[in-house]
Amino acid sequence: MIWNLSTTALLVPLLMVLIILASAFLDNNVGYSEQPITYLTFGIVISSEFYYIWLHMRFVQEREDDLKARQRMQIMLSQIQPHFLYGTWAP
């Protein structure tokens, strides 16, 4: 696998929490009370989209790894099966 899952599994949620905390801080200190869209709303939407994309990339990578493993298994089986067929068959 390309990613070190233990590192990214910790960094992605931490990054999302930091984005949400920063947007809440901006709402309290910089934002106006009459804003139609707050920084917090924007931060939650961005974090959700980022998390969805990250999960999708992990799913695609795991799927590719699974397909590669299946292809290797099929190649090994195709090499083993003729050996047993021709090695045990006697006319």
Backbone as ProteinMPNN parsed JSONL, in Angstrom:
{"seq_chain_A": "MIWNLSTTALLVPLLMVLIILASAFLDNNVGYSEQPITYLTFGIVISSEFYYIWLHMRFVQEREDDLKARQRMQIMLSQIQPHFLYGTWAP", "coords_chain_A": {"N_chain_A": [[0.838, -1.175, 0.0], [0.451, 2.256, -0.69], [0.181, 4.358, 1.153], [1.101, 5.126, 4.525], [-0.806, 3.825, 6.726], [-1.249, 4.141, 9.471], [-0.196, 6.65, 10.095], [-1.597, 8.468, 8.389], [-4.165, 7.838, 9.146], [-4.328, 9.017, 11.592], [-3.706, 11.692, 11.099], [-5.605, 12.773, 9.299], [-8.245, 12.929, 10.623], [-7.415, 14.655, 12.676], [-6.645, 16.943, 11.253], [-9.14, 17.678, 10.231], [-10.541, 18.307, 12.575], [-9.026, 20.482, 13.409], [-9.588, 22.292, 11.332], [-12.332, 22.717, 11.755], [-12.28, 23.794, 14.367], [-10.768, 26.117, 13.885], [-12.506, 27.464, 12.169], [-14.668, 27.876, 13.88], [-13.465, 29.576, 15.72], [-12.98, 31.768, 14.025], [-15.632, 32.491, 13.509], [-16.435, 33.443, 16.037], [-14.669, 35.577, 16.536], [-14.13, 37.081, 14.187], [-16.281, 36.982, 12.454], [-19.438, 38.319, 11.33], [-22.622, 38.97, 12.785], [-24.765, 38.822, 11.086], [-24.271, 37.159, 8.955], [-25.03, 35.121, 6.152], [-23.93, 32.618, 5.638], [-21.905, 30.911, 7.773], [-18.512, 30.79, 9.039], [-18.116, 28.42, 10.385], [-20.026, 26.675, 9.297], [-19.028, 26.524, 6.697], [-16.508, 25.378, 7.279], [-17.271, 22.852, 8.295], [-18.512, 21.725, 6.056], [-16.357, 21.664, 4.206], [-14.611, 19.964, 5.619], [-16.118, 17.606, 5.681], [-16.324, 16.974, 2.946], [-13.608, 16.636, 2.321], [-13.003, 14.423, 3.955], [-14.673, 12.488, 2.81], [-13.538, 12.275, 0.234], [-10.989, 11.342, 0.968], [-11.657, 8.854, 2.146], [-12.722, 7.604, -0.108], [-10.457, 7.468, -1.774], [-8.88, 5.728, -0.244], [-10.489, 3.43, -0.395], [-10.385, 2.889, -3.158], [-7.641, 2.374, -3.454], [-7.341, 0.086, -1.813], [-8.978, -1.645, -3.209], [-7.569, -1.857, -5.645], [-5.238, -3.09, -4.687], [-6.331, -5.511, -3.848], [-7.208, -6.552, -6.31], [-4.721, -6.859, -7.601], [-3.573, -8.813, -5.966], [-5.33, -10.95, -6.434], [-4.85, -11.362, -9.175], [-2.161, -12.174, -9.096], [-2.514, -14.552, -7.693], [-4.048, -16.023, -9.529], [-2.214, -16.263, -11.611], [-0.214, -17.801, -10.362], [-1.692, -20.135, -9.814], [-2.304, -20.938, -12.419], [0.196, -21.671, -13.29], [0.823, -23.76, -11.589], [-1.175, -25.752, -11.9], [-0.947, -27.045, -14.558], [1.443, -28.423, -14.094], [0.797, -30.357, -12.133], [-1.148, -31.737, -13.549], [0.183, -32.843, -15.781], [2.264, -34.15, -14.53], [1.166, -36.214, -13.023], [-0.32, -37.759, -14.68], [-0.368, -40.696, -16.461], [0.044, -42.553, -19.392]], "CA_chain_A": [[0.0, 0.0, 0.0], [1.242, 3.477, -0.838], [0.106, 5.191, 2.347], [1.305, 4.559, 5.846], [-2.164, 4.017, 7.227], [-1.281, 4.598, 10.851], [0.066, 8.089, 10.115], [-2.697, 9.201, 7.77], [-5.385, 7.603, 9.919], [-4.327, 9.978, 12.693], [-3.597, 13.069, 10.627], [-6.82, 13.255, 8.619], [-9.225, 13.447, 11.598], [-6.833, 15.795, 13.379], [-6.754, 18.093, 10.344], [-10.544, 18.098, 10.158], [-10.871, 18.963, 13.843], [-8.381, 21.798, 13.38], [-10.349, 23.15, 10.41], [-13.591, 23.089, 12.419], [-11.952, 24.705, 15.472], [-10.362, 27.41, 13.316], [-13.696, 28.15, 11.656], [-15.441, 28.337, 15.038], [-12.735, 30.742, 16.223], [-13.253, 32.881, 13.112], [-17.015, 32.934, 13.736], [-16.535, 34.205, 17.281], [-13.815, 36.762, 16.575], [-14.096, 37.867, 12.956], [-17.556, 36.942, 11.747], [-20.525, 39.23, 11.645], [-23.799, 38.22, 13.24], [-25.778, 38.755, 10.028], [-23.762, 36.386, 7.82], [-25.92, 34.022, 5.747], [-23.156, 31.379, 5.777], [-20.863, 31.169, 8.755], [-17.255, 30.073, 8.836], [-18.269, 27.071, 10.918], [-20.725, 25.899, 8.27], [-18.059, 26.31, 5.626], [-15.506, 24.438, 7.778], [-17.853, 21.512, 8.382], [-18.71, 21.23, 4.686], [-15.037, 21.351, 3.657], [-14.1, 18.775, 6.317], [-16.884, 16.442, 5.236], [-15.91, 16.643, 1.579], [-12.239, 16.131, 2.382], [-13.05, 13.088, 4.529], [-15.262, 11.609, 1.8], [-12.52, 12.042, -0.796], [-9.947, 10.516, 1.566], [-12.184, 7.493, 2.249], [-12.839, 7.057, -1.46], [-9.107, 7.129, -2.232], [-8.485, 4.509, 0.478], [-11.249, 2.326, -0.96], [-9.838, 2.59, -4.48], [-6.329, 1.763, -3.267], [-7.543, -1.272, -1.307], [-9.542, -2.425, -4.325], [-6.471, -2.15, -6.562], [-4.384, -4.074, -4.027], [-7.042, -6.78, -3.893], [-7.156, -7.045, -7.685], [-3.358, -7.316, -7.866], [-3.383, -10.079, -5.248], [-6.082, -11.977, -7.162], [-4.141, -11.653, -10.415], [-0.989, -12.983, -8.754], [-3.001, -15.887, -7.341], [-4.44, -16.702, -10.761], [-0.983, -16.601, -12.34], [0.425, -18.927, -9.678], [-2.504, -21.329, -10.032], [-2.166, -21.382, -13.807], [1.501, -22.3, -13.427], [0.854, -24.987, -10.791], [-2.118, -26.756, -12.377], [-0.4, -27.924, -15.592], [2.48, -29.264, -13.523], [0.167, -31.508, -11.51], [-1.86, -32.513, -14.556], [1.113, -33.606, -16.612], [3.152, -34.943, -13.691], [0.499, -37.376, -12.449], [-1.022, -38.516, -15.717], [0.484, -41.662, -17.149], [-0.774, -43.282, -20.38]], "C_chain_A": [[0.885, 1.24, 0.0], [1.284, 4.267, 0.465], [0.503, 4.425, 3.583], [0.025, 4.834, 6.612], [-2.197, 4.534, 8.656], [-1.052, 6.107, 10.946], [-1.11, 8.87, 9.541], [-3.998, 9.002, 8.532], [-5.463, 8.536, 11.12], [-4.35, 11.422, 12.205], [-4.885, 13.606, 10.009], [-7.882, 13.714, 9.619], [-8.696, 14.651, 12.371], [-6.928, 17.061, 12.531], [-8.185, 18.59, 10.265], [-10.98, 18.797, 11.441], [-10.249, 20.353, 13.889], [-9.114, 22.768, 12.465], [-11.638, 23.626, 11.088], [-13.326, 24.049, 13.577], [-11.545, 26.08, 14.961], [-11.573, 28.172, 12.791], [-14.6, 28.623, 12.796], [-14.782, 29.563, 15.659], [-12.996, 31.96, 15.339], [-14.687, 33.392, 13.277], [-17.134, 33.812, 14.969], [-15.772, 35.522, 17.24], [-13.892, 37.655, 15.346], [-15.473, 38.002, 12.33], [-18.549, 37.976, 12.22], [-21.751, 38.414, 12.015], [-24.836, 38.047, 12.137], [-25.28, 37.988, 8.802], [-24.744, 35.284, 7.451], [-25.228, 32.661, 5.878], [-21.996, 31.68, 6.71], [-19.596, 30.404, 8.397], [-17.374, 28.631, 9.308], [-18.989, 26.163, 9.924], [-19.78, 25.553, 7.137], [-17.006, 25.287, 6.058], [-16.03, 23.014, 7.86], [-18.054, 20.915, 6.996], [-17.374, 20.831, 4.064], [-14.473, 20.092, 4.304], [-14.822, 17.515, 5.864], [-16.482, 16.012, 3.831], [-14.506, 16.055, 1.559], [-12.217, 14.707, 2.92], [-13.633, 12.086, 3.534], [-14.25, 11.275, 0.712], [-11.426, 11.137, -0.271], [-10.413, 9.062, 1.693], [-12.291, 6.834, 0.88], [-11.469, 6.654, -2.002], [-8.596, 5.874, -1.53], [-9.202, 3.295, -0.09], [-10.69, 1.913, -2.316], [-8.487, 1.895, -4.351], [-6.449, 0.329, -2.757], [-8.105, -2.177, -2.387], [-8.452, -2.797, -5.319], [-5.53, -3.19, -5.969], [-5.025, -5.458, -4.058], [-7.007, -7.383, -5.291], [-5.77, -7.558, -8.044], [-3.092, -8.65, -7.192], [-4.127, -11.212, -5.956], [-5.392, -12.346, -8.472], [-2.902, -12.498, -10.158], [-1.403, -14.4, -8.409], [-3.39, -16.663, -8.584], [-3.213, -17.11, -11.575], [-0.307, -17.802, -11.689], [-0.36, -20.215, -9.885], [-2.385, -21.836, -11.456], [-0.815, -22.039, -14.058], [1.554, -23.632, -12.69], [-0.019, -26.074, -11.415], [-1.569, -27.6, -13.524], [0.685, -28.86, -15.051], [1.871, -30.516, -12.906], [-0.575, -32.367, -12.534], [-0.903, -33.395, -15.346], [2.029, -34.494, -15.772], [2.5, -36.196, -13.154], [-0.178, -38.231, -13.493], [-0.041, -39.432, -16.417], [-0.382, -42.452, -18.128], [-0.711, -44.784, -20.197]], "O_chain_A": [[1.945, 1.256, 0.625], [2.335, 4.791, 0.832], [0.271, 3.22, 3.683], [-0.199, 5.948, 7.087], [-3.097, 5.296, 9.011], [-1.654, 6.77, 11.79], [-1.568, 9.836, 10.152], [-4.844, 9.896, 8.562], [-6.555, 8.814, 11.614], [-4.958, 12.28, 12.845], [-5.212, 14.779, 10.186], [-8.389, 14.826, 9.468], [-9.455, 15.567, 12.686], [-7.258, 18.131, 13.043], [-8.421, 19.798, 10.236], [-11.716, 19.782, 11.387], [-10.881, 21.299, 14.359], [-9.245, 23.947, 12.794], [-11.989, 24.803, 11.003], [-14.066, 25.016, 13.755], [-11.932, 27.097, 15.538], [-11.658, 29.39, 12.949], [-15.233, 29.673, 12.681], [-15.474, 30.49, 16.079], [-13.208, 33.06, 15.847], [-14.928, 34.596, 13.193], [-17.851, 34.813, 14.955], [-16.201, 36.495, 17.86], [-13.734, 38.87, 15.459], [-15.79, 39.034, 11.738], [-18.502, 38.443, 13.358], [-21.885, 37.268, 11.583], [-25.712, 37.19, 12.256], [-25.826, 38.16, 7.713], [-25.242, 34.581, 8.331], [-25.876, 31.664, 6.194], [-21.206, 32.592, 6.464], [-19.609, 29.496, 7.565], [-16.8, 27.725, 8.703], [-18.599, 25.01, 9.736], [-19.743, 24.413, 6.675], [-16.648, 24.411, 5.27], [-15.313, 22.07, 7.531], [-17.795, 19.73, 6.785], [-17.273, 19.765, 3.457], [-13.916, 19.241, 3.612], [-14.196, 16.47, 5.685], [-16.318, 14.822, 3.563], [-14.25, 15.079, 0.853], [-11.486, 13.865, 2.397], [-13.144, 10.962, 3.427], [-14.122, 10.117, 0.316], [-10.972, 10.245, -0.988], [-9.657, 8.141, 1.385], [-11.989, 5.651, 0.727], [-11.34, 5.601, -2.627], [-7.944, 5.041, -2.159], [-8.591, 2.239, -0.253], [-10.537, 0.723, -2.591], [-8.218, 0.928, -5.064], [-5.728, -0.552, -3.226], [-7.744, -3.351, -2.468], [-8.41, -3.934, -5.79], [-5.072, -4.082, -6.682], [-4.341, -6.459, -4.27], [-6.799, -8.587, -5.445], [-5.646, -8.581, -8.717], [-2.456, -9.526, -7.779], [-3.601, -12.32, -6.064], [-5.355, -13.52, -8.841], [-2.617, -13.431, -10.909], [-0.723, -15.353, -8.788], [-3.088, -17.853, -8.683], [-3.189, -18.192, -12.162], [0.125, -18.721, -12.384], [0.231, -21.272, -10.107], [-2.368, -23.046, -11.68], [-0.695, -22.879, -14.95], [2.26, -24.543, -13.121], [0.394, -27.233, -11.443], [-1.719, -28.82, -13.465], [0.813, -29.988, -15.527], [2.369, -31.62, -13.127], [-0.625, -33.589, -12.398], [-1.174, -34.579, -15.548], [2.523, -35.504, -16.273], [3.198, -37.164, -12.852], [-0.576, -39.355, -13.188], [0.997, -38.988, -16.908], [-1.431, -42.967, -17.743], [-1.344, -45.525, -20.949]]}, "name": "protein", "num_of_chains": 1, "seq": "MIWNLSTTALLVPLLMVLIILASAFLDNNVGYSEQPITYLTFGIVISSEFYYIWLHMRFVQEREDDLKARQRMQIMLSQIQPHFLYGTWAP"}
